[in-house]
């Protein structure tokens, strides 16, 4: 079989050369097609990468703008919250006064009916800012028990409270009075100087 093939090649060298060159041409053409297809795919991928990078930049920009907007909204909300909290009445003193008044009224044989704030003011002194809060207390008790409670309240206050507008009605066993509570940052102001 090799002899026949060799003999054919020797007798038809042009046909064989044409056949071999055709095979090489087809192979080259096929490889060129693959190369062109790969180049196109590479170009398409490069375009897609460029589009994705552009989209990613837009998303980062939108994210930064959204974050900045949220931070501004948070700051505005915190400002509103601070102003609302500042506008709320301070309840610590009222609750403390109620607890102290309730305990003292029990030992005096009186019933504490209500505590409500009726005034608030502040005064600037050489020692700092002095806050004055006035609360009205209403007590159900007999005359002697009301007097006992008033005495105990003044003793308990140790100079930080004062009683005013005392009204005792023995006919209905009710007494009411205003308690002026003084508080402030006096020591802090002295330490700062």
C-alpha positions, 0 to 999 in steps of 0.5 A: 500500500505504501508503494502505491501511494509513493508511486501515485505521488511521483506520477502526480506531484502537482495533484498531490501538492494541490491536495496538500495545499488545499488541506493546509488552506482549509486548516488555516481557514478553520483556525482563522475562523476560530481566531476571528470568533475569539477576537469578536468574543473578546471585543464583546467581553471588553464592551460588556466589562466597560458597560459593567464598570460604568454601571458599577460607577453609577451604583457607587455614585448613587450609593454615596448620594443615598448615604449622604442623603440618609446622613442628612435626614438622620441629622435633621431627625436628631435635631428635631428629636433634641428640640422635642426632648428639650421641650418635654417637661422634666419629670425627675423632680416631680416624681422625686417630689411625689415619692418624698411627699407620698412617704411623708404623707403616710407618716403624717397620716395624710393622703397625697392626692396629686402633684402637678407642676404649675411654674418653671423659671431659672435665675442666673446667679454668681454661682451658676444657673438656679432653676426653680420649679413650682409644684402644687400638692393636694392633700386629704388630711385633718388640720393637724396632719396637714400641719405635720406634713408641712413641717416634715416637708420643710425639714426634708427639703434642707433648704432646697424647697420652700412652701408657698400658698398654703391653704388648709380647709378643715371643713373638707379635710383638704389642704393644698400648697405650692412647693418651690424646688431649687436645683441647678448646676451651681457646683459645676459652675464654681468648679469651671471658674 
